[in-house]
Amino acid sequence: MPSTETLAQLSDNLVYSAIAVYVLAMLAYAALSARRTAGVGDTGAAPAERAVAVATGASRVPSSDGSSRGQVEDGSAAGPATGSDGDRLAAIAAALTILGFGLHLLGVLARGLAAGRAPWGNMYEFAVVAALTATGAFLVFLRREPVRALGVWITALVVLTLGLAVTVLYTPAGALVPVLNTYWLVIHVAAAITAGGVFTVSFVATALYRVKLRAERAARESRRYAGHLPSSDALNRVSHTAVLFAFRIWTFAVIAGAIWAENSWGRYWGWDPKETWAFITWVMYAAYLHAEATAGWRGTKASWFSLLGYAAFIFNFFGVNMWITGLHSYAGL
């Protein structure tokens, strides 16, 4: 069995390798977006568009004028950039994302072996594992939904998170403080991390939904970035599906945290800063789901609650942990 130091170093090297591969994937997704944006609106695009639709099995999304010349359902805009070269570039981007995810996963496993515990006991480990779950959620959606256009933003957020983790948040592998050395760490924090990763996919889909909807309403998307995005309905569906899944897990995380608090501090709820912001996050996403089920609120108005929910989640992780003192401060960085 390798020593703790060897495993810790292996974990660090794997995370750095994953960052490098994610950067390559991000560049591939960016190049794919650039090619498709440049090809949007080309008057000779119909044959190429039909070829891509046949090759990918994608369905047609009507354009703003009611015709079927606009997009294919997977977000591929009409134009020569969506031909075989574009498909090859998309395959490379997806393959790099999968490779990065594999290296990332091995890095997390090595970290857990080095520490002799679940690898999410401090901010560094939480950030690394949250980035892993965000990538995993994106890859799951990639097989089921038209989310390829989200790739550049998902990988950019993952690279940013891992970059902050290895530079600002890094903590050597080691034992936990006694209050964290419990099975509740595995249950509560694992649920929070999983929900956070899926919320990240929802955040990106919601942001792009607003970009796409604005372009559709202004009827000026033909030669802009929005032209190669999936339809606003498809993006809203991805966001809603992600929140429906993650909200249940976040609810469980809050309940599990309350039970852990009663075991540790003798009370279920005390409005500690982290508890408060976890509750604000829950309220924002609950409001989003309610708005999506309410006539007159679904769509644009509801999307604001989704964005606010993610902002509350991010502040709960970075702001509360780094700048606000509370009962959860013992975890440090």
Buried (B, 14 or more C-beta within 10 A) or exposed (E): EEEBEEBBBBBBBBBEBBBEBBBBBBBBBBBBBBBBBBBBBBEEBEEBBEBBBEEBEBEBBEBBEEEEEBBBBBBBBBBBBBBEEBBEBBEBBBEBBBBBBEBBBBBBBBBBBBBEBBBBBBBBBBBBBBBBBBBBBBBBBBEEBBBBBBBBBBBBBBBEBBBBBBEEBBBEBEEBEEBBEBEBBEBBBBBBBBBBBBBBBBBBBBBBBBBBBBBBEEEEBBBBBBBBBBBBBBBBBBBBBBBBBBBEBBBBBBEBBBEBBEEBEEEBEEEBBBBBBBBBBBBBBBBBBEBBEEEEBBBBEBBBBBBBBBBBBBBBBBEBBEEBEBBBBEBEE
